């Protein structure tokens, strides 16, 4: 399934196998751009919390076409898990314009102007549906993270996956959701190679005295365990 989500079973013009494996492109046809290595990491993290009985739901913040969330739901289905939810959190209209006064690290960011990054909720729902995985264990959270996440009905998390690119989109998620991550859970950062995201992660870890080692996944993905 990972290869199907990453469109790695078929050739895609202009994209090499290495680029697909490491998620170095914005693919035209794939349901995820995170690549096979980061999908493998997500697989390992979800299986670990299931096998070790770490309580909590799963979430990705910044989902694009939904591939990573679809994969998390597929793992739950494969294990017959019916008491955990997958939260799909996104604006479903692309990235926000940078708030340069509040988050100077985002100054000059242009990602909000990229139409390819704006994928509607309806399109993501249809992607879940085509894999047979759209059900009541999939919960959509629509809106800018600063507005939507504090109001979300999330009690405990075992896997927290961030893919927000920017300082603001990263720090807002960490401030709101990291306190809900259970001991033994995983915090996965998709965009650590991007300086604004890296700075937000480093600032948060420093401010909260988080000493768990950061482990590299590939050229940009990293994670730690609580």
C-alpha positions as CSV (number, residue, x, y, z in Angstrom):
1,X,0.0,0.0,0.0
2,X,2.9,2.4,0.8
3,X,4.1,2.2,-2.8
4,X,0.6,2.8,-4.1
5,X,0.2,5.9,-1.9
6,X,3.6,7.2,-3.0
7,X,2.9,6.3,-6.7
8,X,6.1,4.2,-6.5
9,X,4.6,1.2,-8.4
10,X,4.6,3.2,-11.7
11,X,7.0,5.6,-13.4
12,X,6.2,9.2,-13.1
13,X,7.7,11.6,-15.7
14,X,10.6,13.7,-14.3
15,X,10.7,11.9,-10.9
16,X,13.4,9.3,-10.0
17,X,13.1,6.3,-7.8
18,X,15.4,7.9,-5.2
19,X,13.3,11.1,-5.2
20,X,10.1,9.0,-4.6
21,X,11.8,7.0,-1.8
22,X,12.9,10.2,0.0
23,X,9.9,12.4,-0.8
24,X,12.0,15.1,-2.5
25,X,9.3,16.3,-5.0
26,X,5.8,17.5,-5.2
27,X,4.4,14.6,-7.2
28,X,1.5,15.1,-9.7
29,X,-0.1,11.7,-9.2
30,X,0.8,10.4,-5.7
31,X,-1.5,10.7,-2.7
32,X,1.4,11.6,-0.4
33,X,4.7,13.5,-1.0
34,X,6.4,12.2,2.1
35,X,8.2,9.3,0.3
36,X,8.7,5.6,1.3
37,X,11.2,6.2,4.0
38,X,8.9,8.5,6.0
39,X,6.0,6.1,5.4
40,X,8.2,3.3,6.7
41,X,8.9,5.4,9.8
42,X,5.2,6.1,10.3
43,X,4.4,2.4,9.9
44,X,7.0,1.5,12.6
45,X,5.7,4.2,15.0
46,X,2.0,3.2,14.7
47,X,2.8,-0.5,15.0
48,X,5.0,0.2,18.1
49,X,2.3,2.0,20.0
50,X,-0.2,-0.7,19.1
51,X,2.0,-3.6,20.2
52,X,3.1,-1.8,23.4
53,X,-0.4,-0.6,24.3
54,X,0.5,3.1,24.3
55,X,-3.0,4.7,24.5
56,X,-4.2,7.5,22.3
57,X,-5.4,8.5,18.9
58,X,-3.3,9.3,15.8
59,X,-3.1,12.7,14.0
60,X,-1.4,14.4,11.2
61,X,-1.4,18.2,11.0
62,X,-1.0,19.3,7.4
63,X,-2.2,16.4,5.3
64,X,-2.1,17.5,1.6
65,X,-3.9,14.7,-0.3
66,X,-4.2,12.6,2.8
67,X,-1.8,9.8,2.1
68,X,-0.1,9.5,5.5
69,X,-3.5,9.6,7.3
70,X,-4.9,7.0,4.9
71,X,-1.9,4.8,5.8
72,X,-2.4,5.2,9.5
73,X,-6.1,4.2,9.1
74,X,-5.0,1.2,7.1
75,X,-2.7,0.0,9.8
76,X,-5.5,0.3,12.4
77,X,-7.7,-1.7,10.0
78,X,-5.0,-4.3,9.5
79,X,-4.8,-4.9,13.2
80,X,-8.6,-4.8,13.7
81,X,-8.3,-1.7,16.0
82,X,-11.7,-0.1,16.5
83,X,-11.1,2.1,19.6
84,X,-8.6,4.6,18.1
85,X,-9.2,7.4,15.7
86,X,-7.2,9.1,13.0
87,X,-7.5,12.9,13.0
88,X,-7.0,14.6,9.7
89,X,-6.1,18.3,10.4
90,X,-5.7,20.8,7.7
91,X,-7.0,24.2,6.5
92,X,-7.9,22.4,3.2
93,X,-7.0,25.6,1.5
94,X,-3.2,25.6,1.6
95,X,-0.8,27.2,4.0
96,X,-1.5,30.5,5.8
97,X,0.2,33.7,4.9
98,X,3.1,34.3,7.3
99,X,2.4,36.3,10.5
100,X,5.8,38.0,10.3
101,X,5.2,40.1,13.5
102,X,4.4,37.1,15.6
103,X,6.7,34.6,13.9
104,X,9.7,36.5,12.3
105,X,11.2,33.2,11.2
106,X,8.4,32.9,8.6
107,X,9.2,36.3,7.0
108,X,9.1,36.1,3.2
109,X,7.5,32.7,3.1
110,X,5.6,32.1,-0.1
111,X,4.1,28.7,0.4
112,X,0.6,30.2,0.8
113,X,0.8,31.2,-2.9
114,X,1.3,27.6,-4.1
115,X,-2.0,26.3,-5.5
116,X,-0.8,22.7,-5.6
117,X,-0.6,22.7,-1.8
118,X,-4.3,23.6,-1.5
119,X,-6.3,20.3,-1.5
120,X,-10.0,20.4,-0.5
121,X,-11.5,18.3,2.2
122,X,-13.7,16.7,-0.4
123,X,-10.7,15.6,-2.4
124,X,-9.1,14.1,0.7
125,X,-12.3,12.3,1.6
126,X,-12.5,10.8,-1.9
127,X,-8.9,9.5,-1.5
128,X,-9.9,7.8,1.7
129,X,-12.9,6.4,0.0
130,X,-11.0,4.9,-2.9
131,X,-8.9,2.9,-0.5
132,X,-12.1,1.8,1.4
133,X,-11.0,3.6,4.5
134,X,-13.4,6.5,5.0
135,X,-15.4,5.7,8.2
136,X,-16.3,7.0,11.6
137,X,-12.8,6.4,12.9
138,X,-11.6,9.2,10.5
139,X,-12.1,12.6,12.0
140,X,-11.6,15.7,9.9
141,X,-10.4,19.0,11.6
142,X,-10.8,21.9,9.2
143,X,-9.2,25.3,9.7
144,X,-6.1,27.2,10.6
145,X,-4.3,25.3,13.4
146,X,-4.4,28.2,15.8
147,X,-8.3,28.2,15.6
148,X,-9.2,24.6,15.0
149,X,-6.9,22.5,17.2
150,X,-7.8,24.1,20.6
151,X,-11.5,23.3,19.9
152,X,-10.9,19.7,18.7
153,X,-12.2,16.9,20.7
154,X,-8.8,15.2,21.3
155,X,-8.1,13.7,24.6
156,X,-4.9,11.5,24.2
157,X,-2.5,11.0,21.3
158,X,0.0,8.2,20.7
159,X,1.3,9.4,17.3
160,X,1.6,13.1,16.5
161,X,2.8,13.8,13.0
162,X,3.5,17.4,12.0
163,X,3.7,18.6,8.3
164,X,3.2,22.3,8.5
165,X,6.4,23.6,7.0
166,X,6.3,27.0,8.7
167,X,7.4,28.2,12.1
168,X,3.9,29.3,13.0
169,X,2.2,26.1,11.8
170,X,4.7,24.0,13.7
171,X,4.8,25.8,17.0
172,X,1.0,26.2,17.2
173,X,0.6,22.4,16.8
174,X,3.3,21.6,19.4
175,X,1.9,24.1,21.9
176,X,-1.6,22.7,21.6
177,X,-1.1,19.0,21.0
178,X,2.2,17.9,22.4
179,X,0.8,18.0,26.0
180,X,-1.8,15.3,24.8
181,X,1.0,12.9,23.6
182,X,1.2,10.0,26.0
183,X,4.4,8.6,27.5
184,X,5.9,6.3,24.9
185,X,4.2,8.1,22.0
186,X,5.9,9.5,19.0
187,X,6.3,13.1,17.7
188,X,7.2,13.1,14.0
189,X,8.4,16.2,12.2
190,X,8.2,16.1,8.4
191,X,9.9,19.4,7.6
192,X,13.0,19.6,9.8
193,X,15.2,20.5,6.8
194,X,13.2,23.8,6.5
195,X,14.8,26.4,8.7
196,X,11.5,27.9,10.1
197,X,10.2,24.5,11.0
198,X,13.5,23.4,12.5
199,X,13.7,26.6,14.6
200,X,10.2,26.1,15.9
201,X,11.0,22.5,16.9
202,X,14.3,23.5,18.5
203,X,12.6,26.4,20.4
204,X,9.8,24.2,21.7
205,X,12.1,21.4,22.8
206,X,14.4,23.9,24.6
207,X,11.5,25.7,26.3
208,X,10.0,22.4,27.5
209,X,13.3,20.7,28.5
210,X,12.7,17.8,26.1
211,X,15.9,15.7,26.1
212,X,14.6,12.7,24.1
213,X,17.0,12.4,21.2
214,X,16.0,13.5,17.7
215,X,16.3,10.6,15.3
216,X,16.7,11.2,11.5
217,X,14.4,9.5,9.1
218,X,15.8,10.8,5.8
219,X,17.0,14.2,4.5
220,X,14.2,16.1,6.2
221,X,12.1,13.8,8.5
222,X,12.9,13.4,12.1
223,X,11.2,12.1,15.2
224,X,11.5,11.5,18.9
225,X,9.7,9.3,21.5
226,X,8.3,10.7,24.6
